[in-house]
């Protein structure tokens, strides 16, 4: 199978955007501090990345599949840590995050 230059471009873009999550996951895992991570952002990002993954599978774009599979693992890890270390109110909205506050 021949890899056109666009496939390499997609793989490079995916590596950079996926790699951008690594410092946050590492910092969160080491410090167990999740107060500044938005739960709704984690849920929305997991859902969006999951949809990109399905899209990539449907069109057989392996760079899209690889990048989004790796991103989903990392963002799901953040979500898991938010739920685990966020305490009993982790699933509740923070009043300061609500519109108009």
Helices and strands as residue ranges (DSSP letters): H 5-19, H 22-31, H 39-59, H 62-85, G 95-97
